Amino acid sequence: MGWIGDTVDSVKSIQIRQLLSQALTLGLIVTSALIIWKALMCITGSESPVVVVLSGSMEPGFKRGDILFLHMSKDPIRTGEIVVFNVDGRPIPIVHRVIKVHERQDDGEVDVLTKGDNNRDDDRLLYARGQLWLQRHHIMGRAVGFLPYVGWVTIIMTEKPIIKYILIGALGLLVMTSKD
């Protein structure tokens, strides 16, 4: 009877080690993703180096679901550039084209007016109440490249949260049941 007890204890010990190993692996994956994101933030100079186009306002150039890669430099913002900006009071950034740049004489900074390529009017109605221009602190980055349609995964998970929970649950189950 003693060797059966030792065998059961040994199996439990192995299962605990496997569970700890899987939890550690999952933690390393999450940590690696965060490190990569922070490194991209440092390299690109943008608080969000990658964004997903969420509407059709930039068609035909960019479609809903395209992923844009951003970079922010000290170079002056120019008319025609595609920028991603935050508006005070709105949680989701906007991707639009710069249609007008106004240089302020007093401090040399620039004010920017934007518009979606597929929109009829400029973005002044999207800006915060009483705001007519964007300043540099509103701009998160300039588009320097894109991947078409890859962002649909994000859009689907945002619009249908149940899919996100199913995917996270399936990935967690996969990690927990995989053998080393």
N, C-alpha and C positions, 0 to 999 in steps of 0.2 A: 504494500500500500504506500510506502514511502516514496518509491520512484515515481508513482502516478502523481503524487502531490508536487514533487520536484518538477515533473514535466509540465504540469498545469502552471506552476509559478514561472517556469521558463517561457512558456507560450505567452503568458500575460506580460512578462517583461519585454518580450520581442514586440508585442502589439503596442505597448506604451512607447517604446523607442521608435517604432514606425510612425505612430501618431505624432510624436514630437518632431520627427524628421520632416513629415509632411507639413506641419504647422510652420516649421522653420523655413521650408522651401517657399511656402505661400508668402510668408513675411519678407523673404528676400526678393521675391518677384515684385511685391508692392513697393518695397524700398527702392529697388532698382528703377522702377517706373518714375518714382518721385525724384530721384537723383537725375535721371535723364531729362525730366521736365525742367528742373531747376538749372541744369547745365544749358539747355536750350534758351532759357530766359536770359542767362548771362551772355551767351554767344550772340543772340539776336538783339539784345537790348530792349526787348518787348516783354511786357508783363504776361502776354499770352502769345507765344510764338506760333501757335496753330489755331485757326478758327474754322468753323463750318458755316457756309452760306445757308441761311435759314429761310430766305424768301426769294421770290423771282424778280426782285427790284433791280438786279444787275444783269439780267438777261439781255442780249444773248451771250455776253462775255463770260459771265459766271452763272451757273445754274444752281438751283436749290440742291444741297447735298455735296457741292464741291468743297474740298478742304483747301484753305489758303494758308500759305506759309508767310509769316510776317517778319519784318526786320525794322528796327527803329534806329536811325542814325541822326547825327547832328546837322546833316545837310538840310538846306531849306526845303520846305514842302512846296511842290510845284503843281500848277494846274495840270490836270490830266492824270495825276497819280491816283491809284486806288488805295484808300486808307480804311482802317478799322478804328472806330471811335466809340467812346462811352458818352452817354448823355446823362447829366445829373438826374437822378430819380428813376433811371431805367436800368434794370439788371443785365440786360442782354446787349452786347456790343452790335454796332451796325457797320456793314461793309458798303461803302459808296465811293464815288469818284469826286475828286476835288474839281470844282468848276470855277472857283474864283479865289484868289489869294490877295489879301490886303495887308501891306506892310505898315505897321504903326511907326510913325515918325519919332515919337517920344522915347521908345525903348528898343526899336528895331525888331521886335517880335512880329509874328504874322498872325492874322486872323484868317480863317479858312471857311469857305462855304462849300457844301457838298450836295450831291444829288445822285440818286440811283439812275443808272443808264436807262432803265425801263420805266422810270417815273416821269410824269409830266412836269412837276414842279420841283423846286429846290427843297432842301431839308429843313428849312426854318420852322416848319410846323412840328418837326420831330424833336427839335432842340428844346431845352428847358424853357419854361415860361419867361418871356421877355428877352431871351437870348437870340441874337441875330447871327453870330459867328461862333466857330469853334476855335479854341486856343490850343496851343501845343499840348497842354496837360490832358486834354480830352482824347488825343490821338494815341492809340495803343501801338500802332505799327503800320507799315506800308506793305502791301502785297508784293512779294518777290517771286512767287511761284504757286502752283496749285495742282491738286490731284482731282480729276473729275469723279463725281458720284461717291467717293469713298466715305464721305460724311453722312450718308444715308443711315448708317448703323447708329450714329449718335441721334439723328432726328427720330428714328423709329423708337429708340429706347426712351427718348424724352417724351414723345407723344403717346406712347403705349408703355407706361411704367411696368406693367405686368411682364412684358418681354424682358426688361432689364432684370427683374427679380428671378425669372426663370433662368436666364443666362448666368447670373451670378451663382444661383443655387446649383446649376449643372456644373459649372467650373469648380465650385467648392467640393461637390460630390466627387468629381473626377480626381481632384487632388487628394481627397481623403481615401479614395478606394484604389488609387494607383499603387503598384508595387514598385519598390526600388530596384 
